[in-house]
Amino acid sequence: MSEKTNLIKEMLEMQKKFMEYEHGHGVTQEEYFAPNSGHVLDGYRQKYAEMAMKVVDLAHAEKGSRR
């Protein structure tokens, strides 16, 4: 599988885990935007955003375009 495909699969798995947590526990704005160290959402937004930008970069490279 391509790196892009692997990243997308990992992102979908992250979304699934987030939704399971949200449905089971609820998520406040504070937990989402500024979680405590060690919280299940600690680093989630940053990691997801980095992965999403990597997918964008790979897609542009595939098509020979740029952002």
ABEGO torsion letter per residue (X at the ends): XBAAAAAAAAAAAAAAAAAAAAAAAEBBAAAAABBBBGBAABGAAAAAAAAAAAAAAAAAAAAGBBX
